[in-house]
Amino acid sequence: MTTTGWVILVVAVVVVIILGFIAWRNSRTKNLRSRFGPEYDHMVQERGSASRAEKELEYRAKRVEKFQLRPLSKEERGEFGAAWRNAQQRFVDDPRGAVAEADHLVQAAMRARGYPTGGDFEERVADLSVDHATVVDNYRAAHEIAIRDSRGQVSTEDLRAAMKHYRALFEDLLDERVVEYQEVRR
């Protein structure tokens, strides 16, 4: 083979490798965007680049794979549902207490599903983002309201918003939307 032939071969191999790498990166990005939804964009903004965000999201997924997560039984969902209804009823007379109870119920549902709850808030959010990415921003919003409440900086309407945010995550943890959809299909 001539020198020109070798150069063409090497260039062709390099081009194939580059195209393969680009295809792999695009596939990885597409999969992570699909899996993490709005959390993907949140992480890109927080980390400052897609590659750093993707490394973090992959780390989260590997961490959560080690958990022994499980769906809640029908009985557990019923018990949690009843506790949630009580918290909502309590809101009328004690909004702050109801919001605190909602936070407690979210953490109890997380524990029952197999998520660790002993870490800090950001760690809980990171863990939840793997399988509950579409509602994890609700958790952030509710937590932010709770922090402002501890400083006396919220209104009853803010507390009502926190309850709604907690409810979105709570229902997702209980798989209530899936159950309701299956019941409607029958």
C-alpha positions in Angstrom: 0.0 0.0 0.0 1.3 3.5 -0.8 1.7 6.3 1.6 -1.3 8.0 0.2 -3.3 4.8 0.8 -2.2 4.6 4.4 -3.1 8.2 5.0 -6.5 7.8 3.5 -7.0 4.6 5.6 -5.9 6.4 8.9 -8.1 9.4 8.1 -11.1 7.1 7.4 -10.6 5.2 10.7 -10.3 8.5 12.6 -13.5 9.8 11.0 -15.3 6.6 11.8 -14.1 6.8 15.5 -15.2 10.5 15.7 -18.6 9.8 14.2 -19.1 6.8 16.5 -18.2 8.9 19.5 -20.6 11.7 18.4 -23.4 9.1 17.9 -22.7 7.6 21.4 -22.7 11.1 23.0 -26.0 12.0 21.2 -27.6 8.7 22.3 -26.4 9.2 25.9 -27.8 12.7 26.0 -31.1 11.6 24.4 -31.5 8.8 27.0 -30.6 11.0 29.9 -33.0 13.8 28.7 -35.7 11.2 28.4 -35.1 9.7 31.8 -34.6 12.8 33.8 -36.8 15.3 31.9 -36.7 18.8 33.5 -34.1 17.6 35.9 -31.6 17.3 33.0 -32.0 21.0 32.2 -31.8 21.9 35.9 -28.5 20.0 36.2 -27.1 21.5 33.0 -27.8 25.0 34.3 -26.5 24.1 37.8 -23.3 22.4 36.6 -22.6 24.8 33.7 -22.2 22.2 31.0 -24.0 19.2 29.6 -21.1 16.8 30.1 -20.7 17.7 33.8 -24.5 17.4 34.3 -24.6 14.0 32.5 -21.8 12.7 34.7 -23.8 13.7 37.8 -27.0 12.2 36.5 -25.3 8.9 35.6 -23.7 8.9 39.1 -27.2 9.3 40.6 -28.6 6.5 38.5 -25.8 4.1 39.6 -26.3 5.2 43.3 -30.0 4.5 43.2 -29.5 1.2 41.5 -27.9 0.0 44.7 -31.1 0.8 46.7 -33.7 -1.9 47.2 -36.6 0.1 46.0 -40.1 -1.5 46.0 -43.6 -0.4 45.1 -46.0 0.1 48.0 -48.6 -2.5 48.6 -52.3 -1.7 48.2 -52.6 -1.6 52.0 -49.7 0.8 52.4 -51.0 3.1 49.7 -54.4 3.1 51.5 -52.8 4.0 54.8 -50.7 6.7 53.3 -53.7 8.0 51.4 -55.7 8.3 54.6 -52.8 10.0 56.4 -52.6 12.5 53.5 -56.3 13.3 53.7 -55.9 14.0 57.4 -53.1 16.4 56.7 -55.2 18.2 54.1 -58.1 18.5 56.5 -55.7 19.8 59.2 -54.7 22.6 56.8 -57.8 24.6 57.5 -57.0 25.0 61.2 -53.2 24.6 61.2 -51.6 25.3 57.8 -48.0 25.2 59.2 -48.6 21.9 61.0 -50.2 20.5 57.9 -47.2 21.4 55.8 -44.9 19.9 58.4 -47.0 16.8 58.3 -46.9 16.7 54.5 -43.1 16.8 54.6 -43.1 14.0 57.2 -45.4 11.9 55.0 -43.3 12.4 51.9 -40.2 11.2 53.9 -42.2 8.2 55.3 -43.3 7.2 51.8 -39.7 7.5 50.6 -38.5 5.2 53.5 -41.3 2.7 52.8 -40.3 2.6 49.1 -36.6 2.0 50.1 -35.1 5.4 49.7 -32.6 6.6 52.4 -33.9 9.7 54.2 -31.1 10.2 56.6 -29.0 12.5 54.3 -29.5 16.1 53.6 -32.2 17.5 51.5 -30.2 17.8 48.3 -29.2 14.2 48.6 -32.9 13.2 48.9 -33.7 15.3 45.8 -30.8 13.7 43.9 -32.1 10.2 44.8 -35.7 11.0 43.9 -34.7 12.6 40.6 -33.7 9.2 39.1 -37.3 7.8 39.2 -39.4 10.8 40.0 -37.7 13.5 37.9 -41.0 15.1 36.7 -42.0 16.0 40.3 -38.7 16.6 42.0 -39.0 20.4 41.3 -42.2 20.3 43.4 -40.1 18.9 46.3 -37.6 21.7 45.9 -40.4 24.3 45.8 -42.1 22.9 48.9 -38.8 22.8 50.8 -38.0 26.4 49.9 -41.4 27.5 51.2 -40.8 25.5 54.4 -37.4 27.3 54.9 -39.0 30.7 54.4 -41.8 29.7 56.8 -39.2 29.0 59.5 -38.2 32.6 59.1 -41.8 33.8 59.2 -41.8 34.9 55.6 -44.7 33.1 54.1 -48.5 33.6 53.7 -51.2 31.0 54.0 -51.3 31.0 50.2 -47.6 30.1 50.1 -48.4 27.2 52.5 -51.2 26.1 50.3 -48.8 26.0 47.4 -46.4 24.0 49.5 -49.1 21.4 50.1 -49.8 21.2 46.4 -46.1 20.7 45.7 -45.8 18.0 48.4 -48.9 16.3 47.0 -47.5 16.0 43.5 -44.4 14.2 44.8 -46.4 12.2 47.4 -48.8 10.9 44.7 -45.9 10.0 42.5 -44.2 8.1 45.3 -47.5 6.2 46.0 -47.9 5.5 42.3 -51.4 6.9 42.7 -51.6 8.2 39.1 -50.8 4.7 37.8 -53.4 3.1 39.9 -56.0 5.6 38.9 -55.2 5.2 35.3 -55.4 1.4 35.5 -58.8 1.6 37.3 -60.2 3.9 34.5 -59.0 1.6 31.8 -61.0 -1.4 33.1 
